[in-house]
Structures are given as C-alpha cells and as structure tokens.
Amino acid sequence: MNPPRRQPPDVRREQILDAAQQVLLRRGPAAATMADVAEAAAVAKGTVYLYFTSKAELLAGLRARYFERFTAMLADQAAATPGTSPPLATRVEQLVAASYDFALANHELHHVLFHEAGLGEHDTVARARAAVAKLVETGVASGELDVPDPGLATDFVLHGLHGILVAATHRPRSERRRLVGGVTRLVCQALGAHPGPVAGR
C-alpha cells in the first residue's frame, strides 16, 4: 500500500532514505537514479528533490544516517563511567557483540557507501576509536587494567576488532557465539584483564 500523501517532513525524509537504500543495494550507486528512488518511495520525483537536491546529497544523507545508527550502537559503551559500569570483561563482550551484529546487518550498505560510492569512512573509525578509548580509560580508572600506553592499546584493539569483523561478515552467522567469546577473551588478554565468563550470545 502506498504511504499517505501527507507526511511529516522527518517521516517523509526517512521514507526517501529507506527507498534510496533499497535502490542502491539493488542497482548500485552508478546505475541508481533519483527517479528510481522516487518510484521506490511511491512519491513524485519532485518530492525527492525537495529533500535532496542531487544523488550526491542523497548519498550523503544515507552516510549521515549510517553514522547516526553506528553512534547509537556505541552510545552505551561510551557513556559508562567508573563505579557505575559492569565489569570490564562484560563491557568488552557487549562492545564486540554489538559491533559484530551491526557489521553483519549493515555489511552490504557499508560496501555500497564506502567502497562502490567512494565515500570516506573516517567518521566510522573515529567514532569506534572513541568508544574503545573510553573502554580502556574506564578500565584504567577502575583499576581493572594496567596499561602503560592507553592510546597504543586503543589502536591495537580497534584495528584488531575491525579486521576480525571484516572477515566475519563473510562467515556463517552460526559462528557468532565462537567469534564473540573468542574475540572478547583475546581483547581482555591483550589489555591484561581477566575475561571471566563470556556469554557470546
């Protein structure tokens, strides 16, 4: 069923972005057109141009939304403070599991936006680094970690996790438990923390 003709601007914008994502995943950024997006969103082509003046701006909108969702996924980890957060091993497990699920759910979109369309992914790395840095800083502050160089430890964990997640997107989802548990233990060992029991849901 077609969406109602009148929608709040924020709702309509999301509908157009949803349609654009579907079109890009199906046709690729080079072949996709604004007319394709309008058809997929069940709106007039002119309506799409009211929100996005060009395909480049539409891609930028999808990129921004990707970052917003990625940041929301990391928010709980970044917001934790000493004395109120769960044990470090639990927070590592939560970060690994959430990152794995996000990477798997957004693998195709990530490839289209940052590889096929050639958009920069610096913001993704910067936001992930901030979350890992907060994890390390909190562990040092709580006495759970004794890390001589927190910056180096942050980069080591970040790039190791990124490499594992890239490889994991090409593996069966049934390996989730083994991957989450294994990576959690490796990160805890690298940081000199005791992993404890890991759920690896």
Secondary structure, DSSP 8 states (H G I E B T S, - for coil): ----S---HHHHHHHHHHHHHHHHHHH-TTT--HHHHHHHHTS-HHHHHHH-SSHHHHHHHHHHHHHHHHHHHHHHHHH--TTTS--HHHHHHHHHHHHHHHHHHTHHHHHIIIIIS----HHHHHHHHHHHHHHHHHHHHHTS---S-HHHHHHHHHHHHHHHHHHHTTS-GGGHHHHHHHHHHHHHHHHT---------
